[in-house]
Amino acid sequence: MNSPFLTTALEAARAGADVIRRYYQRNVQVTIKADKTPVTEADVETEKVIHSVIRSKFPSHGFYGEETGQSAMDAEYLWLVDPIDGTKAFVREYPFFSTQIALMHRGQFILGVSSAPVYGELAWGELGKGAWLNDQPLKVSEIDSIETGAISAGNLKTLASGPRWDRFGKLVARAHRIRGYGDFLHYHLLAAGKIDVVVESDVSILDVAACSVIVTAAGGRFTDLDGNALTLQTTSVLASNGKLHSTVLDALR
């Protein structure tokens, strides 16, 4: 049986999906934010709907939204929401965007829902309870060597301009397969055991908090590129099936 937290998060994700489907491929108006990223009326309305669902069930909880801001950030429970992670894809009308909903309890991410309504995937996980994709249980792979493993990379701009770039190139040369699935998709694939490592160097915690729980609950490991646990300030990711985590960390140091 789902916890009240997960039940609420799934309800919120499905309510958000209804808004997204209504706006998708409707030539929505795009505004450029101060950080040079796009936002649409669909982003804002989706977040408001999600916030409303969560607030109706847990009015004392904190909320950290991509579009509508922050409230009660020091609350025991804090919800993190990116209503449309991948707004550029949404605007250009291809299906690689998702809604990300995570719950943090006293500094630890404990629940995540990743909803990609146009792509057709809904993934969720709770620490200690497991992870699922479209109602099927998820489990990471047992691959234990880079030479037989598959790596997916995304948002590598910071990595490309830093000291790890050459090391990453050597790691790629060792890998059995390298792809850039990106956004929600490579985390869903990792949790399902279909790829083995994800590397990203230029992300917001709102992009990855939910998927970090899903991957971890599926038996994987999720840190930043220095091997540190995720915080609200995290900007990079190393996610893996667990067996390859130390190998990749060592290769990138």
Buried (B, 14 or more C-beta within 10 A) or exposed (E): EEEEBBEBBBBBBBBBBEBBEEBBEEEBEBEEEEEEEBBBBBBBBBBBBBBEBBBEBBEEBBBBBBBBEEBBEEBEBBBBBBBBBBBEBBBEEEBBBBBBBBBBBEEEBBBBBBBBBBBEBBBBBBBEBBBBBEEEEBBBBEBEEBEEBBBBBBBBEBBEEBEBBEBBEEBBEBBEEBBBBBBBBBBBBBBBBBBBBBBBBBBBBBBBBBBBBBBBBBBBBBBBBEBEEBEBEBBBBBBBBBBBBEBBBEBBE
